[in-house]
Amino acid sequence: MQTIQLANGITIPVLGFGVYQIPPEETEQAVINAVRAGYRHIDTAQAYVNESEVGRGIANCGVAREELFVTTKVWLENAGEEASAASLERSFARLNLDYIDMVLVHQPYGDVHGTWRTLERYQAAGRIRAIGVSNFAPEHALDLGLSNRVMPQTNQIEINPFHQRSAEVAALQAEGIAVEAWAPFAEGKNGIFQNPVLDTVGKKYGKTVAQVIIRWLVERGIVVLAKSSKPERMAQNLNVFDFTLDDEDKAAIASLETGQSLFTRSPVERVKWIHGVKFGV
């Protein structure tokens, strides 16, 4: 598996298996299937409400703990130094892990600085290997790092062929902040799997649309978090290291840019919604 080295020297597998929206009753087996397919990077969050099932999947996958890279995220209702520390202990218990490879601040709202100071302490103590953020604008990720002791090592944001965010990715990478892509397949929106541009590129190499998207992101130095409940698709999504996109392919994909998110509400409505969501985690 190809890896990316984070600013603190930790390496992260460039392909990760995300468990967002996988029902808890299916998560353990999905993690086991993903590891069997070849994934070594599992991405969850307190807000996904399936950390316990991820932990059982890790325990029963047949692969040594040290071979896996596990990420979780602190949700807004647990923001602040004391609340985030208490929530992390609950995450450790649910995941049944002695250390977590990476923990992210899930949203750029609330007491992010208090939460960040907690993550810094846990990292310094060796209980978390890497710390980062999710859904932060580049300037907010940079401000968080410059205002504290540790610069975020990653920022996980929405990136797909319809929302490519080239300038933001370049800005983050220039500051040594690795970029992770959530919703690389746009959750199937806009008919992405039938898109004629992506389909044409795929046929050129004997690859699926999903494989083309993953390869396009990998070539940009972006960690890709893909999800599938089918073992054959899991294996297929990992099979992206035997071809390279040329300039014509990249130009064709660039033409799909819409310049806007496929998911985000208006800024005001987004803040209201996120502050109102409580998962009891």
Accessible surface in RSA format (square Angstrom, percent):
REM  Atomic radii and reference values for relative SASA: ProtOr
REM  Chains: A
REM  Algorithm: Lee & Richards
REM  Probe-radius: 1.40
REM  Slices: 20
REM RES _ NUM      All-atoms   Total-Side   Main-Chain    Non-polar    All polar
REM                ABS   REL    ABS   REL    ABS   REL    ABS   REL    ABS   REL
RES MET A   1    97.52  50.5  21.59  14.3  75.93 180.8  30.31  25.8  67.21  89.0
RES GLN A   2    84.50  47.3  70.73  51.7  13.77  32.8  33.73  71.8  50.78  38.5
RES THR A   3    67.04  47.7  47.17  47.8  19.87  47.4  24.07  32.3  42.97  65.0
RES ILE A   4    32.38  18.4  28.86  21.5   3.53   8.5  32.38  23.3   0.00   0.0
RES GLN A   5   126.14  70.5  99.46  72.7  26.68  63.5  24.27  51.7 101.87  77.3
RES LEU A   6     5.17   2.9   0.01   0.0   5.16  13.0   1.47   1.0   3.69   9.9
RES ALA A   7    80.24  73.8  33.15  51.2  47.09 107.1  46.68  65.7  33.56  88.9
RES ASN A   8    63.06  43.5  26.71  25.8  36.35  87.5  32.17  77.4  30.89  29.9
RES GLY A   9    36.98  45.6   0.00   N/A  36.98  45.6  19.02  52.2  17.96  40.2
RES ILE A  10    32.05  18.2  30.58  22.8   1.47   3.5  32.05  23.1   0.00   0.0
RES THR A  11    69.24  49.2  61.80  62.6   7.44  17.7  32.33  43.4  36.91  55.8
RES ILE A  12     0.00   0.0   0.00   0.0   0.00   0.0   0.00   0.0   0.00   0.0
RES PRO A  13    14.17  10.3  14.17  12.9   0.00   0.0  14.17  11.7   0.00   0.0
RES VAL A  14     0.39   0.3   0.39   0.3   0.00   0.0   0.39   0.3   0.00   0.0
RES LEU A  15     3.74   2.1   3.74   2.7   0.00   0.0   3.74   2.6   0.00   0.0
RES GLY A  16     0.50   0.6   0.00   N/A   0.50   0.6   0.00   0.0   0.50   1.1
RES PHE A  17     0.20   0.1   0.20   0.1   0.00   0.0   0.20   0.1   0.00   0.0
RES GLY A  18     9.01  11.1   0.00   N/A   9.01  11.1   9.01  24.7   0.00   0.0
RES VAL A  19     0.00   0.0   0.00   0.0   0.00   0.0   0.00   0.0   0.00   0.0
RES TYR A  20   104.99  49.0 104.63  59.5   0.37   1.0  65.78  49.4  39.22  48.3
RES GLN A  21   107.71  60.2  72.08  52.7  35.63  84.8  36.07  76.8  71.64  54.3
RES ILE A  22    13.22   7.5   8.47   6.3   4.75  11.4   9.55   6.9   3.67  10.0
RES PRO A  23    51.92  37.8  45.82  41.8   6.11  22.2  51.92  42.9   0.00   0.0
RES PRO A  24    55.39  40.4  54.20  49.4   1.19   4.3  54.20  44.7   1.19   7.4
RES GLU A  25   144.19  82.8 101.75  77.0  42.44 101.0  67.93 131.4  76.26  62.3
RES GLU A  26    86.91  49.9  81.67  61.8   5.24  12.5  32.00  61.9  54.90  44.8
RES THR A  27     0.00   0.0   0.00   0.0   0.00   0.0   0.00   0.0   0.00   0.0
RES GLU A  28    49.57  28.5  49.53  37.5   0.04   0.1  14.09  27.3  35.48  29.0
RES GLN A  29    90.92  50.8  89.38  65.3   1.54   3.7  48.05 102.3  42.87  32.5
RES ALA A  30     8.47   7.8   5.20   8.0   3.28   7.5   7.83  11.0   0.64   1.7
RES VAL A  31     0.00   0.0   0.00   0.0   0.00   0.0   0.00   0.0   0.00   0.0
RES ILE A  32    12.15   6.9  12.15   9.1   0.00   0.0  12.15   8.8   0.00   0.0
RES ASN A  33    27.97  19.3  25.03  24.2   2.94   7.1   1.78   4.3  26.19  25.3
RES ALA A  34     0.00   0.0   0.00   0.0   0.00   0.0   0.00   0.0   0.00   0.0
RES VAL A  35     1.72   1.1   0.34   0.3   1.38   3.3   0.34   0.3   1.38   3.7
RES ARG A  36   172.64  72.5 135.00  68.8  37.65  89.6  55.67  76.1 116.98  70.9
RES ALA A  37    31.88  29.3   2.85   4.4  29.03  66.0  12.80  18.0  19.09  50.6
RES GLY A  38    27.09  33.4   0.00   N/A  27.09  33.4  19.47  53.4   7.62  17.1
RES TYR A  39     3.43   1.6   3.43   2.0   0.00   0.0   0.43   0.3   3.00   3.7
RES ARG A  40    63.86  26.8  63.82  32.5   0.04   0.1  20.43  27.9  43.43  26.3
RES HIS A  41     0.00   0.0   0.00   0.0   0.00   0.0   0.00   0.0   0.00   0.0
RES ILE A  42     0.00   0.0   0.00   0.0   0.00   0.0   0.00   0.0   0.00   0.0
RES ASP A  43     2.88   2.0   2.88   2.9   0.00   0.0   0.00   0.0   2.88   2.9
RES THR A  44     0.00   0.0   0.00   0.0   0.00   0.0   0.00   0.0   0.00   0.0
RES ALA A  45     0.00   0.0   0.00   0.0   0.00   0.0   0.00   0.0   0.00   0.0
RES GLN A  46     0.73   0.4   0.07   0.1   0.66   1.6   0.05   0.1   0.68   0.5
RES ALA A  47    12.38  11.4   4.58   7.1   7.79  17.7   4.58   6.5   7.79  20.6
RES TYR A  48    35.97  16.8  18.60  10.6  17.36  45.2   9.49   7.1  26.48  32.6
RES VAL A  49    78.24  51.5  66.99  60.6  11.25  27.1  73.48  63.8   4.76  12.9
RES ASN A  50     0.88   0.6   0.25   0.2   0.63   1.5   0.63   1.5   0.25   0.2
RES GLU A  51     3.48   2.0   1.39   1.0   2.09   5.0   0.86   1.7   2.62   2.1
RES SER A  52    35.00  29.6  32.81  43.8   2.18   5.0  17.58  37.4  17.42  24.4
RES GLU A  53    29.78  17.1  29.78  22.5   0.00   0.0   2.75   5.3  27.03  22.1
RES VAL A  54     0.00   0.0   0.00   0.0   0.00   0.0   0.00   0.0   0.00   0.0
RES GLY A  55     2.88   3.6   0.00   N/A   2.88   3.6   1.06   2.9   1.82   4.1
RES ARG A  56   115.15  48.3 113.43  57.8   1.72   4.1  53.03  72.5  62.12  37.6
RES GLY A  57     0.00   0.0   0.00   N/A   0.00   0.0   0.00   0.0   0.00   0.0
RES ILE A  58    11.48   6.5   7.30   5.4   4.19  10.1   7.30   5.3   4.19  11.4
RES ALA A  59    72.63  66.8  33.51  51.7  39.13  89.0  44.04  62.0  28.59  75.7
RES ASN A  60    82.97  57.2  62.11  60.0  20.86  50.2  19.05  45.9  63.91  61.8
RES CYS A  61     9.60   7.3   0.00   0.0   9.60  22.6   0.83   2.1   8.77   9.5
RES GLY A  62    80.76  99.6   0.00   N/A  80.76  99.6  44.15 121.1  36.61  82.0
RES VAL A  63    31.43  20.7  17.44  15.8  13.99  33.7  21.72  18.9   9.71  26.3
RES ALA A  64    44.41  40.8  26.88  41.5  17.53  39.9  38.62  54.4   5.80  15.4
RES ARG A  65    48.44  20.3  41.05  20.9   7.39  17.6  41.76  57.1   6.68   4.0
RES GLU A  66   134.03  76.9 107.41  81.3  26.62  63.4  51.98 100.5  82.05  67.0
RES GLU A  67    98.62  56.6  79.54  60.2  19.07  45.4  35.31  68.3  63.30  51.7
RES LEU A  68     5.18   2.9   0.00   0.0   5.18  13.0   1.24   0.9   3.94  10.6
RES PHE A  69     7.17   3.6   6.83   4.2   0.34   0.9   6.88   4.2   0.30   0.9
RES VAL A  70     0.00   0.0   0.00   0.0   0.00   0.0   0.00   0.0   0.00   0.0
RES THR A  71     0.00   0.0   0.00   0.0   0.00   0.0   0.00   0.0   0.00   0.0
RES THR A  72     0.11   0.1   0.11   0.1   0.00   0.0   0.11   0.1   0.00   0.0
RES LYS A  73     0.44   0.2   0.44   0.3   0.00   0.0   0.44   0.4   0.00   0.0
RES VAL A  74     3.45   2.3   1.29   1.2   2.15   5.2   1.29   1.1   2.15   5.8
RES TRP A  75     9.12   3.7   8.41   4.1   0.71   1.7   8.43   4.5   0.69   1.1
RES LEU A  76    19.43  10.8   9.41   6.7  10.02  25.2  14.30  10.0   5.13  13.8
RES GLU A  77    50.21  28.8  20.22  15.3  29.99  71.4  10.81  20.9  39.40  32.2
RES ASN A  78     9.60   6.6   9.60   9.3   0.00   0.0   0.00   0.0   9.60   9.3
RES ALA A  79    27.95  25.7  11.32  17.5  16.63  37.8  11.61  16.4  16.34  43.3
RES GLY A  80     9.96  12.3   0.00   N/A   9.96  12.3   9.96  27.3   0.00   0.0
RES GLU A  81    61.88  35.5  57.33  43.4   4.55  10.8  19.55  37.8  42.33  34.6
RES GLU A  82   154.77  88.9 142.62 107.9  12.15  28.9  61.32 118.6  93.45  76.3
RES ALA A  83    42.96  39.5  31.80  49.1  11.16  25.4  40.30  56.8   2.66   7.0
RES SER A  84     0.00   0.0   0.00   0.0   0.00   0.0   0.00   0.0   0.00   0.0
RES ALA A  85    21.43  19.7  21.21  32.7   0.22   0.5  21.43  30.2   0.00   0.0
RES ALA A  86    49.09  45.1  38.38  59.2  10.70  24.4  46.21  65.1   2.88   7.6
RES SER A  87     0.00   0.0   0.00   0.0   0.00   0.0   0.00   0.0   0.00   0.0
RES LEU A  88     0.00   0.0   0.00   0.0   0.00   0.0   0.00   0.0   0.00   0.0
RES GLU A  89    74.86  43.0  69.32  52.4   5.54  13.2  45.14  87.3  29.72  24.3
RES ARG A  90    97.38  40.9  93.17  47.5   4.21  10.0  56.69  77.5  40.69  24.7
RES SER A  91     0.00   0.0   0.00   0.0   0.00   0.0   0.00   0.0   0.00   0.0
RES PHE A  92     9.53   4.8   7.65   4.7   1.87   4.9   7.86   4.8   1.66   4.8
RES ALA A  93    77.99  71.7  49.90  77.0  28.10  63.9  61.63  86.8  16.37  43.4
RES ARG A  94    63.34  26.6  52.32  26.7  11.01  26.2  40.58  55.5  22.76  13.8
RES LEU A  95     0.65   0.4   0.00   0.0   0.65   1.6   0.00   0.0   0.65   1.7
RES ASN A  96   117.19  80.8  97.53  94.3  19.65  47.3  18.90  45.5  98.28  95.0
RES LEU A  97    19.34  10.8   8.27   5.9  11.08  27.8  11.32   7.9   8.02  21.6
RES ASP A  98   132.35  92.7 113.77 113.2  18.59  44.0  33.74  79.4  98.61  98.3
RES TYR A  99    58.34  27.2  58.34  33.2   0.00   0.0  48.31  36.3  10.03  12.4
RES ILE A 100     0.00   0.0   0.00   0.0   0.00   0.0   0.00   0.0   0.00   0.0
RES ASP A 101     0.82   0.6   0.82   0.8   0.00   0.0   0.00   0.0   0.82   0.8
RES MET A 102     0.00   0.0   0.00   0.0   0.00   0.0   0.00   0.0   0.00   0.0
RES VAL A 103     0.00   0.0   0.00   0.0   0.00   0.0   0.00   0.0   0.00   0.0
RES LEU A 104     0.00   0.0   0.00   0.0   0.00   0.0   0.00   0.0   0.00   0.0
RES VAL A 105     6.46   4.2   6.46   5.8   0.00   0.0   6.46   5.6   0.00   0.0
RES HIS A 106    15.24   8.3  15.24  10.6   0.00   0.0   2.31   2.4  12.94  15.1
RES GLN A 107    15.73   8.8  12.60   9.2   3.13   7.5   0.36   0.8  15.37  11.7
RES PRO A 108    30.62  22.3  12.41  11.3  18.21  66.2  12.49  10.3  18.12 112.6
RES TYR A 109    50.10  23.4  44.35  25.2   5.76  15.0  32.71  24.6  17.40  21.4
RES GLY A 110    44.89  55.4   0.00   N/A  44.89  55.4  21.27  58.4  23.62  52.9
RES ASP A 111    70.26  49.2  58.64  58.4  11.61  27.5  31.80  74.8  38.46  38.4
RES VAL A 112    20.77  13.7  20.02  18.1   0.75   1.8  20.35  17.7   0.43   1.2
RES HIS A 113    58.78  32.1  58.69  40.8   0.10   0.2  36.96  38.1  21.82  25.4
RES GLY A 114     0.00   0.0   0.00   N/A   0.00   0.0   0.00   0.0   0.00   0.0
RES THR A 115     2.01   1.4   2.01   2.0   0.00   0.0   0.78   1.0   1.23   1.9
RES TRP A 116     0.00   0.0   0.00   0.0   0.00   0.0   0.00   0.0   0.00   0.0
RES ARG A 117    94.21  39.6  94.15  48.0   0.06   0.2  40.25  55.0  53.96  32.7
RES THR A 118     0.00   0.0   0.00   0.0   0.00   0.0   0.00   0.0   0.00   0.0
RES LEU A 119     0.00   0.0   0.00   0.0   0.00   0.0   0.00   0.0   0.00   0.0
RES GLU A 120     5.49   3.2   2.90   2.2   2.59   6.2   0.63   1.2   4.86   4.0
RES ARG A 121   104.22  43.8  98.31  50.1   5.90  14.1  60.65  82.9  43.56  26.4
RES TYR A 122    23.42  10.9  22.52  12.8   0.90   2.3  16.11  12.1   7.31   9.0
RES GLN A 123    31.98  17.9  22.49  16.4   9.49  22.6  15.36  32.7  16.62  12.6
RES ALA A 124    85.99  79.1  42.62  65.8  43.38  98.7  54.59  76.9  31.41  83.2
RES ALA A 125    75.71  69.6  37.29  57.5  38.42  87.4  49.81  70.1  25.91  68.6
RES GLY A 126    49.12  60.6   0.00   N/A  49.12  60.6  32.24  88.5  16.88  37.8
RES ARG A 127    80.99  34.0  80.10  40.8   0.89   2.1  36.57  50.0  44.42  26.9
RES ILE A 128     0.85   0.5   0.00   0.0   0.85   2.0   0.00   0.0   0.85   2.3
RES ARG A 129    88.92  37.3  79.80  40.7   9.12  21.7  24.93  34.1  63.99  38.8
RES ALA A 130     0.00   0.0   0.00   0.0   0.00   0.0   0.00   0.0   0.00   0.0
RES ILE A 131     0.00   0.0   0.00   0.0   0.00   0.0   0.00   0.0   0.00   0.0
RES GLY A 132     0.00   0.0   0.00   N/A   0.00   0.0   0.00   0.0   0.00   0.0
RES VAL A 133     0.00   0.0   0.00   0.0   0.00   0.0   0.00   0.0   0.00   0.0
RES SER A 134     1.51   1.3   1.51   2.0   0.00   0.0   0.00   0.0   1.51   2.1
RES ASN A 135    32.14  22.2  13.62  13.2  18.51  44.6   8.06  19.4  24.07  23.3
RES PHE A 136     5.12   2.6   3.71   2.3   1.41   3.7   4.53   2.7   0.59   1.7
RES ALA A 137    30.16  27.7  23.97  37.0   6.19  14.1  25.84  36.4   4.33  11.5
RES PRO A 138    22.04  16.1  19.47  17.8   2.57   9.3  19.84  16.4   2.20  13.7
RES GLU A 139   107.57  61.8  98.75  74.7   8.82  21.0  55.56 107.5  52.02  42.5
RES HIS A 140    98.75  54.0  95.19  66.2   3.56   9.1  64.86  66.8  33.89  39.4
RES ALA A 141     0.00   0.0   0.00   0.0   0.00   0.0   0.00   0.0   0.00   0.0
RES LEU A 142    47.71  26.6  47.71  34.1   0.00   0.0  47.71  33.5   0.00   0.0
RES ASP A 143    72.92  51.1  69.66  69.3   3.26   7.7  19.60  46.1  53.32  53.2
RES LEU A 144     1.86   1.0   1.68   1.2   0.18   0.4   1.83   1.3   0.03   0.1
RES GLY A 145     5.07   6.3   0.00   N/A   5.07   6.3   0.00   0.0   5.07  11.4
RES LEU A 146   128.37  71.5  96.97  69.4  31.40  78.9 100.33  70.5  28.03  75.4
RES SER A 147    65.88  55.7  28.20  37.6  37.69  86.8  23.51  50.1  42.37  59.4
RES ASN A 148    31.15  21.5   6.24   6.0  24.92  60.0   8.39  20.2  22.76  22.0
RES ARG A 149   175.06  73.5 137.29  70.0  37.77  89.9  80.22 109.6  94.85  57.5
RES VAL A 150    38.03  25.0  35.27  31.9   2.76   6.6  38.03  33.0   0.00   0.0
RES MET A 151    54.52  28.2  45.49  30.1   9.03  21.5  45.49  38.7   9.03  12.0
RES PRO A 152     0.76   0.6   0.00   0.0   0.76   2.7   0.00   0.0   0.76   4.7
RES GLN A 153     8.17   4.6   8.09   5.9   0.08   0.2   0.70   1.5   7.47   5.7
RES THR A 154     0.00   0.0   0.00   0.0   0.00   0.0   0.00   0.0   0.00   0.0
RES ASN A 155     0.00   0.0   0.00   0.0   0.00   0.0   0.00   0.0   0.00   0.0
RES GLN A 156     3.46   1.9   3.46   2.5   0.00   0.0   0.00   0.0   3.46   2.6
RES ILE A 157     1.69   1.0   1.67   1.2   0.02   0.0   1.69   1.2   0.00   0.0
RES GLU A 158     3.42   2.0   3.08   2.3   0.34   0.8   1.29   2.5   2.13   1.7
RES ILE A 159     0.00   0.0   0.00   0.0   0.00   0.0   0.00   0.0   0.00   0.0
RES ASN A 160     0.00   0.0   0.00   0.0   0.00   0.0   0.00   0.0   0.00   0.0
RES PRO A 161     0.18   0.1   0.18   0.2   0.00   0.0   0.18   0.1   0.00   0.0
RES PHE A 162    10.10   5.1  10.10   6.3   0.00   0.0  10.10   6.1   0.00   0.0
RES HIS A 163    23.44  12.8  23.44  16.3   0.00   0.0  16.58  17.1   6.87   8.0
RES GLN A 164    10.20   5.7  10.20   7.5   0.00   0.0   0.20   0.4  10.00   7.6
RES ARG A 165    49.00  20.6  37.85  19.3  11.15  26.6  10.77  14.7  38.23  23.2
RES SER A 166    68.70  58.1  60.40  80.6   8.30  19.1  42.72  91.0  25.98  36.4
RES ALA A 167    83.47  76.7  67.18 103.7  16.29  37.1  75.82 106.8   7.65  20.3
RES GLU A 168    51.97  29.8  50.44  38.2   1.53   3.6  23.34  45.2  28.63  23.4
RES VAL A 169     6.48   4.3   6.48   5.9   0.00   0.0   6.48   5.6   0.00   0.0
RES ALA A 170    58.70  54.0  50.42  77.8   8.28  18.8  54.68  77.0   4.01  10.6
RES ALA A 171    44.85  41.2  33.95  52.4  10.90  24.8  42.99  60.5   1.85   4.9
RES LEU A 172     1.64   0.9   1.04   0.7   0.60   1.5   1.64   1.2   0.00   0.0
RES GLN A 173    69.33  38.8  50.98  37.3  18.35  43.7  27.33  58.2  42.00  31.9
RES ALA A 174    87.21  80.2  43.12  66.5  44.09 100.3  56.41  79.4  30.80  81.6
RES GLU A 175    89.43  51.3  70.34  53.2  19.09  45.5  13.13  25.4  76.30  62.3
RES GLY A 176    38.24  47.2   0.00   N/A  38.24  47.2  32.18  88.3   6.06  13.6
RES ILE A 177     1.07   0.6   0.59   0.4   0.47   1.1   0.99   0.7   0.07   0.2
RES ALA A 178    14.52  13.4   6.13   9.5   8.39  19.1  13.55  19.1   0.98   2.6
RES VAL A 179     0.10   0.1   0.00   0.0   0.10   0.2   0.00   0.0   0.10   0.3
RES GLU A 180     0.00   0.0   0.00   0.0   0.00   0.0   0.00   0.0   0.00   0.0
RES ALA A 181     0.00   0.0   0.00   0.0   0.00   0.0   0.00   0.0   0.00   0.0
RES TRP A 182    67.12  26.9  66.85  32.4   0.27   0.6  66.18  35.3   0.94   1.5
RES ALA A 183    14.67  13.5   0.70   1.1  13.97  31.8   8.61  12.1   6.06  16.1
RES PRO A 184     4.80   3.5   4.80   4.4   0.00   0.0   4.80   4.0   0.00   0.0
RES PHE A 185    20.34  10.2  20.11  12.5   0.22   0.6  20.11  12.2   0.22   0.6
RES ALA A 186     0.00   0.0   0.00   0.0   0.00   0.0   0.00   0.0   0.00   0.0
RES GLU A 187    85.93  49.3  47.66  36.1  38.27  91.1  37.36  72.3  48.58  39.7
RES GLY A 188    33.38  41.2   0.00   N/A  33.38  41.2  14.05  38.6  19.33  43.3
RES LYS A 189    86.00  42.0  78.35  48.1   7.65  18.2  34.24  30.8  51.76  55.1
RES ASN A 190    97.07  66.9  57.22  55.3  39.85  96.0  25.69  61.8  71.38  69.0
RES GLY A 191    35.73  44.1   0.00   N/A  35.73  44.1  25.91  71.1   9.82  22.0
RES ILE A 192     0.10   0.1   0.00   0.0   0.10   0.2   0.00   0.0   0.10   0.3
RES PHE A 193    89.38  44.7  74.50  46.1  14.88  38.7  74.50  45.2  14.88  42.6
RES GLN A 194   139.06  77.8 118.10  86.3  20.96  49.9  67.22 143.1  71.84  54.5
RES ASN A 195    18.76  12.9  16.07  15.5   2.69   6.5   2.69   6.5  16.07  15.5
RES PRO A 196    98.01  71.4  92.48  84.3   5.54  20.1  97.37  80.4   0.64   4.0
RES VAL A 197    42.37  27.9  38.23  34.6   4.14  10.0  41.95  36.5   0.42   1.1
RES LEU A 198     0.16   0.1   0.16   0.1   0.00   0.0   0.16   0.1   0.00   0.0
RES ASP A 199    48.82  34.2  47.99  47.8   0.84   2.0   6.42  15.1  42.41  42.3
RES THR A 200    92.17  65.6  88.65  89.9   3.52   8.4  64.76  87.0  27.41  41.4
RES VAL A 201     6.90   4.5   6.19   5.6   0.71   1.7   6.90   6.0   0.00   0.0
RES GLY A 202     0.75   0.9   0.00   N/A   0.75   0.9   0.75   2.0   0.00   0.0
RES LYS A 203   153.20  74.7 128.28  78.7  24.93  59.3  85.18  76.7  68.02  72.5
RES LYS A 204   102.53  50.0  64.53  39.6  38.00  90.5  72.08  64.9  30.45  32.4
RES TYR A 205    61.10  28.5  34.04  19.4  27.06  70.4  39.59  29.7  21.51  26.5
RES GLY A 206    68.98  85.1   0.00   N/A  68.98  85.1  38.63 106.0  30.35  68.0
RES LYS A 207    28.36  13.8  13.58   8.3  14.78  35.2  10.48   9.4  17.88  19.0
RES THR A 208    50.07  35.6  42.57  43.2   7.49  17.9  50.07  67.2   0.00   0.0
RES VAL A 209    11.08   7.3   7.25   6.6   3.84   9.2   7.25   6.3   3.84  10.4
RES ALA A 210    12.53  11.5  11.89  18.3   0.64   1.5  11.89  16.7   0.64   1.7
RES GLN A 211     7.42   4.1   7.42   5.4   0.00   0.0   0.00   0.0   7.42   5.6
RES VAL A 212     0.00   0.0   0.00   0.0   0.00   0.0   0.00   0.0   0.00   0.0
RES ILE A 213     0.36   0.2   0.01   0.0   0.34   0.8   0.36   0.3   0.00   0.0
RES ILE A 214     1.65   0.9   1.65   1.2   0.00   0.0   1.65   1.2   0.00   0.0
RES ARG A 215    31.40  13.2  31.40  16.0   0.00   0.0   0.00   0.0  31.40  19.0
RES TRP A 216    13.97   5.6  13.29   6.4   0.67   1.6   4.02   2.1   9.94  16.1
RES LEU A 217     0.00   0.0   0.00   0.0   0.00   0.0   0.00   0.0   0.00   0.0
RES VAL A 218     7.67   5.0   2.25   2.0   5.42  13.1   2.25   2.0   5.42  14.7
RES GLU A 219    52.51  30.1  13.68  10.4  38.83  92.4  19.71  38.1  32.80  26.8
RES ARG A 220    56.06  23.5  38.77  19.8  17.29  41.2  36.69  50.1  19.37  11.7
RES GLY A 221    32.77  40.4   0.00   N/A  32.77  40.4  26.48  72.7   6.29  14.1
RES ILE A 222     0.00   0.0   0.00   0.0   0.00   0.0   0.00   0.0   0.00   0.0
RES VAL A 223     0.00   0.0   0.00   0.0   0.00   0.0   0.00   0.0   0.00   0.0
RES VAL A 224     1.17   0.8   0.47   0.4   0.69   1.7   0.47   0.4   0.69   1.9
RES LEU A 225    12.19   6.8   5.66   4.1   6.52  16.4   5.66   4.0   6.52  17.6
RES ALA A 226     4.02   3.7   2.82   4.4   1.20   2.7   3.94   5.6   0.08   0.2
RES LYS A 227    82.85  40.4  65.29  40.1  17.55  41.8  47.10  42.4  35.75  38.1
RES SER A 228    18.79  15.9  11.06  14.8   7.72  17.8  13.56  28.9   5.23   7.3
RES SER A 229    79.60  67.3  58.35  77.9  21.25  49.0  31.57  67.2  48.03  67.3
RES LYS A 230   103.16  50.3 102.62  63.0   0.54   1.3  57.11  51.4  46.05  49.0
RES PRO A 231    66.70  48.6  64.19  58.5   2.51   9.1  64.46  53.2   2.24  13.9
RES GLU A 232   114.59  65.8 100.43  76.0  14.15  33.7  64.93 125.6  49.66  40.5
RES ARG A 233   119.06  50.0 119.06  60.7   0.00   0.0  14.04  19.2 105.02  63.7
RES MET A 234     0.96   0.5   0.58   0.4   0.38   0.9   0.96   0.8   0.00   0.0
RES ALA A 235    48.65  44.7  42.10  65.0   6.55  14.9  43.08  60.7   5.57  14.8
RES GLN A 236    64.57  36.1  58.31  42.6   6.26  14.9  14.60  31.1  49.97  37.9
RES ASN A 237     4.93   3.4   4.69   4.5   0.24   0.6   0.00   0.0   4.93   4.8
RES LEU A 238    23.08  12.9  16.38  11.7   6.71  16.9  16.50  11.6   6.59  17.7
RES ASN A 239    75.79  52.3  69.70  67.4   6.09  14.7  19.02  45.8  56.77  54.9
RES VAL A 240     0.00   0.0   0.00   0.0   0.00   0.0   0.00   0.0   0.00   0.0
RES PHE A 241    81.76  40.9  51.22  31.7  30.54  79.5  51.75  31.4  30.01  85.9
RES ASP A 242   100.65  70.5  63.07  62.8  37.59  88.9  46.70 109.9  53.95  53.8
RES PHE A 243    20.14  10.1   7.54   4.7  12.60  32.8  17.65  10.7   2.48   7.1
RES THR A 244    87.04  61.9  75.10  76.1  11.94  28.4  50.27  67.5  36.77  55.6
RES LEU A 245     4.74   2.6   0.14   0.1   4.60  11.6   0.20   0.1   4.54  12.2
RES ASP A 246    57.87  40.5  50.47  50.2   7.41  17.5  40.44  95.2  17.44  17.4
RES ASP A 247   117.57  82.4 109.95 109.4   7.62  18.0  38.95  91.7  78.62  78.4
RES GLU A 248   129.25  74.2 119.34  90.3   9.92  23.6  51.24  99.1  78.01  63.7
RES ASP A 249     3.99   2.8   3.25   3.2   0.74   1.7   0.74   1.7   3.25   3.2
RES LYS A 250    86.38  42.1  83.07  51.0   3.31   7.9  42.28  38.1  44.11  47.0
RES ALA A 251    66.61  61.2  51.08  78.8  15.52  35.3  58.47  82.3   8.14  21.6
RES ALA A 252    33.33  30.6  24.18  37.3   9.15  20.8  33.00  46.5   0.33   0.9
RES ILE A 253     0.33   0.2   0.33   0.2   0.00   0.0   0.33   0.2   0.00   0.0
RES ALA A 254    52.85  48.6  43.68  67.4   9.17  20.9  44.27  62.3   8.58  22.7
RES SER A 255    82.72  69.9  44.66  59.6  38.07  87.7  49.02 104.4  33.70  47.2
RES LEU A 256    24.62  13.7  17.14  12.3   7.48  18.8  21.24  14.9   3.38   9.1
RES GLU A 257    72.59  41.7  49.45  37.4  23.14  55.1  37.73  73.0  34.85  28.5
RES THR A 258    68.73  48.9  35.67  36.2  33.05  78.8  43.23  58.1  25.50  38.5
RES GLY A 259    58.47  72.1   0.00   N/A  58.47  72.1  27.95  76.7  30.52  68.3
RES GLN A 260   121.01  67.7 117.19  85.6   3.83   9.1  28.98  61.7  92.03  69.8
RES SER A 261    34.63  29.3  13.53  18.1  21.10  48.6  13.53  28.8  21.10  29.6
RES LEU A 262    33.98  18.9  10.79   7.7  23.19  58.3  18.40  12.9  15.57  41.9
RES PHE A 263    56.31  28.2  28.54  17.7  27.77  72.3  35.89  21.8  20.42  58.5
RES THR A 264    66.67  47.4  39.00  39.5  27.67  65.9  27.11  36.4  39.56  59.8
RES ARG A 265   118.06  49.6 103.47  52.7  14.60  34.8  36.36  49.7  81.70  49.5
RES SER A 266    60.54  51.2  44.44  59.3  16.10  37.1  47.76 101.7  12.78  17.9
RES PRO A 267   108.50  79.1 104.74  95.5   3.76  13.7 108.39  89.5   0.12   0.7
RES VAL A 268    96.93  63.8  92.64  83.9   4.29  10.3  96.41  83.8   0.52   1.4
RES GLU A 269    88.12  50.6  87.15  65.9   0.97   2.3  31.81  61.5  56.31  46.0
RES ARG A 270    43.71  18.4  43.65  22.3   0.05   0.1   9.52  13.0  34.19  20.7
RES VAL A 271    54.90  36.1  54.90  49.7   0.00   0.0  54.90  47.7   0.00   0.0
RES LYS A 272   133.24  65.0 117.41  72.0  15.82  37.7  79.12  71.2  54.11  57.6
RES TRP A 273   109.34  43.9  99.82  48.3   9.52  22.3  92.20  49.2  17.14  27.8
RES ILE A 274     0.78   0.4   0.00   0.0   0.78   1.9   0.00   0.0   0.78   2.1
RES HIS A 275    83.00  45.4  75.44  52.4   7.56  19.4  46.53  48.0  36.47  42.4
RES GLY A 276    56.09  69.2   0.00   N/A  56.09  69.2  32.78  89.9  23.31  52.2
RES VAL A 277    28.51  18.8  22.96  20.8   5.55  13.4  27.50  23.9   1.01   2.7
RES LYS A 278   137.29  67.0 106.98  65.6  30.31  72.2  75.43  67.9  61.86  65.9
RES PHE A 279    72.87  36.5  49.17  30.5  23.71  61.7  55.59  33.7  17.28  49.5
RES GLY A 280    74.59  92.0   0.00   N/A  74.59  92.0  39.36 108.0  35.23  78.9
RES VAL A 281    12.84   8.4   8.30   7.5   4.54  10.9  11.82  10.3   1.02   2.8
END  Absolute sums over single chains surface
CHAIN  1 A    11667.2       8764.3       2902.9       6393.8       5273.4
END  Absolute sums over all chains
TOTAL         11667.2       8764.3       2902.9       6393.8       5273.4
